[in-house]
Amino acid sequence: MNQLPKKPTPRPARRVVWSAAAVTAVAAVGLTAFTLAPTAPAAARTATPGHLVAMAPPSTFPTQTAPPTQPPAPTQPAPATPTPARSTTPSPTASQPPSPTPSPTAPPHPFPLPAAQLPAPAAEQWTPTGHPATRPVAGHDITENECAKVHGATAWSQQAYAGGTGGNNPAVQDTFTFADPAAAQAAYQGAVTGMSTCQATTRALQTANRTTPDATVTQTSTRPGATAWQRTWTGVRGLSAQGPQTNHLYLAVGGNTLVVLQFTELPGNATPYDTAADPQTLTQLAAELTAH
């Protein structure tokens, strides 16, 4: 007796799972870098000194998987009146959903500051590391350091820089866009609130990690819609590099955009930075926001 061939068991579509562990912090001194990507092996999530962009390259961004290919529909007779612009060749991507990943070469405005406009350009000799990377982040808070986070953004662009001896001092500009100016202002105020209590937060973290609670945090400059902060402390490994360091953080908001610029001084890598120049940095950020 002839047996009917067995039908192949359909394979379920692959699901991409976003987890908290997939938002990986890689930073020195609270200069946080994240990878919004499928969870990587533990070895790939080891914190390294420097906020030197841990945003995954475009090929590793979470993407949606196309549904299983359906059998082709029976061929229909051609219409009586042909359409000249229509092609009879099926598109190879017709069954694919639009990619949710924006182009890494089209970051939200403003574009990152030129390296020469970062704080301490002469001492640090900043150089960009890679190109700006952009991704959607709706529904995800982005932690900038142990004290401040950004809530409610719809898109995030990041550009990293290296400076100091051997490029050991890291810097990064994070640019966030929001649905409207009110959301951007709320995120700015939330980050300011976090930094205003950062000294107590950091010392509690040091104590919990059996490190002398020596953190000092000061607001070094302010202007409408922008503030600058400095934190000097013995870092605790995690979001930050371990050991003595000084962190500088600048916040500026305008329209529906929030910019967070940070850099870290590690001992012996460059002439110590004078925060008397911080008002100029805030002015540059405000001008960049206005220009775009």
N, C-alpha and C positions, 0 to 999 in steps of 0.2 A: 504494500500500500504506500502510495506517495504521501510524504508529509509536507505540510505547508511550512515555508520558511518562517523562523521566529522573527518577530518584529524587534528591531533594536530598542533597547531601553533608553528613552530620552534623557539627556544629561541636563540637570538644572543649570540655569544661568548663574554665573559667578557673581557673588555679592561683595562689594567693597565695604568694609566696616571701618568707620571712623571712631577712634577711641581716644581717651584722654592721654594715654601713653604715646599716641602717635603725634601729639603736639609736643615735640621734643625741645627742651631748653638747652641751648649750647651757648654759655656766656662767660665773660669775665666781669665780675663786679656787678652783677645784676644787669648786664647788657644782654637781654634775652634774645635768643634766636629760636625759631620754631620750624618744625617740619610738619605741615598738615598733610600727612601721607599715611597709607596703610601701615600698621604697626610693624616696625623693623625688629630684627633680632637684637637681643640685649647688647651685643658688642657694638652695634651701630648706633646706640643711643647713649654712648658714654660722653659725659660733659667734657668739653675741652676749653682751655683758656681762650677767651675772646668772643665777642659777639659777632663773629665772622660768618655771617649768613648760613644758617642751617636750613634755609628754605630749599626744599628739594628741587632738582631741575625739572623742567616741564614734563619730561617723560615719566616722572614718578608721581605727578599729581594724581589724586584720586579721580578716577573717571568712571562714568556709568558704563555698564556692560550692555551691549545691544541684546535685545531679546532673541531667542532662537529663530533662525531663518525659517520662514513659512514657505511651503511649497508654492511654486509660481502659479499664478492664476491662469486659467485657460485663456488662450489668445482670442481677443475679440476682433471682429471684422473691422477694418479701417473705416473711418467716417467717409461719407461721400465726398465732402469737401476737405482736401488735405490742408494741414496747418504747416506753412513753410518753415516756421521757426522750431518746430518740434523735432526732436531727435528720436529715432527708433532704437538707439543703443541704450540699454539700461545702465543707470549710474551705479558704479561699484559701491557707492556710499549711501544709496537710497534707503537701505534698511537700518542705517546707523543713526542714533539720536545725536543732536548737536553736542559737541564737547563742552563741558562746563568750565574748562580751563582757558582763561584768557591768555593772550600772547605775552610772554615775558618781556617783550620789547616795547610794550605799550602800558607803562605804569600809570596809575592815576596821577593827576597833577597835585602839587608841583613836582617837577622832575627833581632828582636828588641834587643837593648842592655840589658844585665843583669842589674837588679836593682842596683847592687853594682857599676856599671860603670857610672851611672847617676851623674850629678853634685851634690855636697854636700851629699854624701851617709851617712856619719856619723851623720850629723845633721838632715837630713830628714828621714832616715831609710825607704827608698822607698820600696814599695811592689807592684807587678803587680796586676792589677784589671782585672780579666778575662783573656781570651786568645786572641792572635792576630786575628783580623777579616779582611778579604780581600774581595774586590769587584771590578768589572770593573767600570771605570769612564770615558770612552771615551766620549768626547763631553761635559763634565762637568768641570767647574773650581771649585777648592776647596779653600775656603777662610780660611787662617790660623789665621788671626786676622784682626783688622780694617785697616791694612796697607798692608799686603802681601797676595797674593793668588798664587796657583799653576795652571798653564795652560798647557793643552795638554797631561796629563798623560793618560795611558791606564788602569792602575790598581793601587789600593791604599790599603795599609795595615796599620792598626793602633793598637798600644798597649798603654794602659793607665797605670798609676801608681798613688799611693797615698802616701803622706809623711807628715811629721810634726805632730803636736799634733792632735790626733784624725783623722789623714789622711786627714786633711783639705787643704793641699797644693797639687795641682794637677800637674801631668806631663804627657806628651804624646809623643810618637815617631810615626810620620807619614812617611811611606816609599812609594815612588811613582816610578813606572816603566813607561818607555816611549818607543816609537817605535824605537828610535835610540838615540845615544849620543847627537846629535845636538839638538833634542827636549828637552832632559834633561838639557842641558846647557842653552837653551833659557828660560826654566822655572826657573832655578836658578837665572839667571840675572834679570828676571822679579820680583822675590821675593826680591832680593837685592835692586833693584830700589825702590820698595815699602817701604822697611824699611829705605832707605836713606832719605826719606821725612816723616817718621812716626811721628816725633815730631810735625810738622805743621799739619799733618792730624789729629792727636789725639787731639791737642788743639782746632782745629776747631770743632771737634765732641763734646768736652767738652763745648765749648761756645754755640753750638746749643742746648745743653741739660741743660743750665743754671748751669753749674758746673765750678768752677774756673779753668782756663786753666793752670794747673800746670805740664803738662807732660814734662818729659825730656827723650830723647832717645839718646843712645850712642852706637857706635860700639866698642865692648870691645876686640875683637881679630879677626885676619884674617890670612889666609894661602891660597895657591893656591886651588881654588875650595871649599872654606869653609869660613864662617863668623859667628860671634857671636854678639848678640845685647842685650841691656838691656833697658827696659822702666819702669820708675817709674812714677806713676800718680794716680789720683783719678778716679777710673773706672766708666764708664757709663754703666748702665744695657743694655744688648742687646747681643752682642757677648761676652761681658765680664761681670764679676761680678761687682756689684756696690761697690764703696768705695776704700780706699787706698790699693795699691798693687804694687809689682814689678814683671815684666815679663822678662823672659830670653828666647831668641830664637836663635837656632843654625841651620845653613843651610850647607849642605855638598853634593856635587855632584861627581859622578864617573861613567863612562860608561853611561849606559842608566837608571841610578838610582839616585833619589834625596831623601835625608833624611832631614826631618824637626823635630827637637827635641825642645820641649818647657817645661818650668815649671814656676810656679807662686809662689811667696812668699806673703802670707797674714800675716798681723801683728800678732806677738805673737805666731806663730806656730812653729818656729824653729830659731836657731841662724842665723842672716843675712848672706847671701852668699857673699863670696869674689870673684869678677870676675877675680881675678888674676889666678884662676884655669881654666878659659875658654880656653886657648890654649890647655890644656890637653884634654878637652872635644872634641875639634875639631880634635885633633890627634886620639882620639879613634874612632870617626866617620869615619875619612879617612881610618883608618886601617880596620874597619868593611867593608867598601866599597871595599877595595882592596882584602880582604880575600874572598869575595863572587863574 
